[in-house]
Amino acid sequence: MTSKTVSASRVTVTLFAQPEHANFHGTMHGGHIVKLADEAGAMAAMRHARNSVVTVFIDSMTFDRPVRMGHILHFHAEVSYVGRTSIETWVQVLAENPLSGTTEATNSAYFVYVAVDENGKPVPVPSLELETPEEEARFMAGKKRQEYRLKARG
Ligand SMILES: CC(C)(COP(=O)(O)OP(=O)(O)OC[C@H]1O[C@@H](n2cnc3c(N)ncnc32)[C@H](O)[C@@H]1OP(=O)(O)O)[C@@H](O)C(=O)NCCC(=O)NCCS
């Protein structure tokens, strides 16, 4: 199977933080941020695999700052590590104040997907062609994260 670069599947999803997704504090509900981040990660994983994927693990989700209504949210997702059938993506969320133009990082997480066939059985994915020292470092760290997850699974 051929390899693919990180940039070939990188994705950015941009949308408004809408009032219907507000929590009791008037900021964006954390669960909705997780859903959107999962979708952005899945897009990058599907682009890499050119196959259906399912989420198998959500790792290290951070909520560093609240997301205010009316701000523009950017979900940046890229493949950080691949195994034989699994794909780890790194998703970073940035919130942009549309009036001032200031942008701040609000959330980040690693999402692990598995490419599956029509029967839900795992299928192989392309390997990852690493082009920068940052991509190499993230891949090596991803290998360790995945080993840790599988050890914890037992
Ligand atoms: C994902 C799923 C198909 C994996 O099935 P499985 O029988 O565990 O398959 P395998 O043991 O062959 O593992 C397949 C891959 O998943 C990885 N994996 C399995 N459990 C994992 C976990 N807890 N964390 C990280 N990776 C995991 C394995 O390491 C393997 O990757 P590799 O081929 O790159 O080494 C199955 O667990 C499933 O269908 N889960 C439900 C998914 C779902 O409904 N998601 C929400 C909706 S999208």
Ligand as a Chemical Component Dictionary entry (heavy atoms), coordinates in Angstrom:
data_LIG
# 
_chem_comp.id                   LIG 
_chem_comp.type                 NON-POLYMER 
_chem_comp.pdbx_formal_charge   0 
_chem_comp.three_letter_code    LIG 
# 
loop_
_chem_comp_atom.comp_id 
_chem_comp_atom.atom_id 
_chem_comp_atom.alt_atom_id 
_chem_comp_atom.type_symbol 
_chem_comp_atom.charge 
_chem_comp_atom.model_Cartn_x 
_chem_comp_atom.model_Cartn_y 
_chem_comp_atom.model_Cartn_z 
_chem_comp_atom.pdbx_ordinal 
LIG C1  C1  C 0 -12.810 -0.107 16.113 1  
LIG C2  C2  C 0 -13.129 -1.577 16.071 2  
LIG C3  C3  C 0 -13.563 -1.972 14.662 3  
LIG C4  C4  C 0 -11.815 -2.309 16.386 4  
LIG O1  O1  O 0 -12.126 -3.667 16.468 5  
LIG P1  P1  P 0 -11.088 -4.662 17.167 6  
LIG O2  O2  O 0 -11.695 -6.006 17.174 7  
LIG O3  O3  O 0 -10.579 -4.091 18.453 8  
LIG O4  O4  O 0 -9.960  -4.700 16.088 9  
LIG P2  P2  P 0 -8.421  -4.933 16.295 10 
LIG O5  O5  O 0 -8.088  -5.529 17.624 11 
LIG O6  O6  O 0 -7.969  -5.647 15.052 12 
LIG O7  O7  O 0 -7.848  -3.451 16.271 13 
LIG C5  C5  C 0 -7.936  -2.677 15.118 14 
LIG C6  C6  C 0 -7.075  -1.435 15.328 15 
LIG O8  O8  O 0 -7.662  -0.661 16.360 16 
LIG C7  C7  C 0 -6.682  -0.347 17.332 17 
LIG N1  N1  N 0 -7.350  -0.256 18.623 18 
LIG C8  C8  C 0 -8.213  -1.142 19.142 19 
LIG N2  N2  N 0 -8.612  -0.707 20.364 20 
LIG C9  C9  C 0 -7.985  0.459  20.583 21 
LIG C10 C10 C 0 -7.980  1.392  21.652 22 
LIG N3  N3  N 0 -8.681  1.220  22.771 23 
LIG N4  N4  N 0 -7.209  2.492  21.539 24 
LIG C11 C11 C 0 -6.473  2.717  20.429 25 
LIG N5  N5  N 0 -6.450  1.883  19.372 26 
LIG C12 C12 C 0 -7.189  0.755  19.466 27 
LIG C13 C13 C 0 -5.695  -1.518 17.265 28 
LIG O9  O9  O 0 -4.445  -1.155 17.791 29 
LIG C14 C14 C 0 -5.658  -1.770 15.778 30 
LIG O10 O10 O 0 -4.807  -0.823 15.161 31 
LIG P3  P3  P 0 -3.578  -1.268 14.209 32 
LIG O11 O11 O 0 -4.136  -2.192 13.169 33 
LIG O12 O12 O 0 -3.111  0.020  13.611 34 
LIG O13 O13 O 0 -2.549  -1.907 15.077 35 
LIG C15 C15 C 0 -14.230 -1.982 17.111 36 
LIG O14 O14 O 0 -13.699 -1.819 18.406 37 
LIG C16 C16 C 0 -15.498 -1.156 16.974 38 
LIG O15 O15 O 0 -16.275 -1.351 16.041 39 
LIG N6  N6  N 0 -15.725 -0.204 17.913 40 
LIG C17 C17 C 0 -16.892 0.663  17.864 41 
LIG C18 C18 C 0 -16.567 1.940  17.067 42 
LIG C19 C19 C 0 -17.690 2.939  17.172 43 
LIG O16 O16 O 0 -18.841 2.578  17.214 44 
LIG N7  N7  N 0 -17.310 4.243  17.240 45 
LIG C20 C20 C 0 -18.253 5.292  17.419 46 
LIG C21 C21 C 0 -18.987 5.646  16.160 47 
LIG S1  S1  S 0 -17.913 6.179  14.844 48 
# 
loop_
_chem_comp_bond.comp_id 
_chem_comp_bond.atom_id_1 
_chem_comp_bond.atom_id_2 
_chem_comp_bond.value_order 
_chem_comp_bond.pdbx_ordinal 
LIG C1  C2  SING 1  
LIG C2  C3  SING 2  
LIG C2  C4  SING 3  
LIG C2  C15 SING 4  
LIG C4  O1  SING 5  
LIG O1  P1  SING 6  
LIG P1  O2  DOUB 7  
LIG P1  O3  SING 8  
LIG P1  O4  SING 9  
LIG O4  P2  SING 10 
LIG P2  O5  DOUB 11 
LIG P2  O6  SING 12 
LIG P2  O7  SING 13 
LIG O7  C5  SING 14 
LIG C5  C6  SING 15 
LIG C6  O8  SING 16 
LIG C6  C14 SING 17 
LIG O8  C7  SING 18 
LIG C7  N1  SING 19 
LIG C7  C13 SING 20 
LIG N1  C8  SING 21 
LIG N1  C12 SING 22 
LIG C8  N2  DOUB 23 
LIG N2  C9  SING 24 
LIG C9  C10 SING 25 
LIG C9  C12 DOUB 26 
LIG C10 N3  SING 27 
LIG C10 N4  DOUB 28 
LIG N4  C11 SING 29 
LIG C11 N5  DOUB 30 
LIG N5  C12 SING 31 
LIG C13 O9  SING 32 
LIG C13 C14 SING 33 
LIG C14 O10 SING 34 
LIG O10 P3  SING 35 
LIG P3  O11 DOUB 36 
LIG P3  O12 SING 37 
LIG P3  O13 SING 38 
LIG C15 O14 SING 39 
LIG C15 C16 SING 40 
LIG C16 O15 DOUB 41 
LIG C16 N6  SING 42 
LIG N6  C17 SING 43 
LIG C17 C18 SING 44 
LIG C18 C19 SING 45 
LIG C19 O16 DOUB 46 
LIG C19 N7  SING 47 
LIG N7  C20 SING 48 
LIG C20 C21 SING 49 
LIG C21 S1  SING 50 
# 
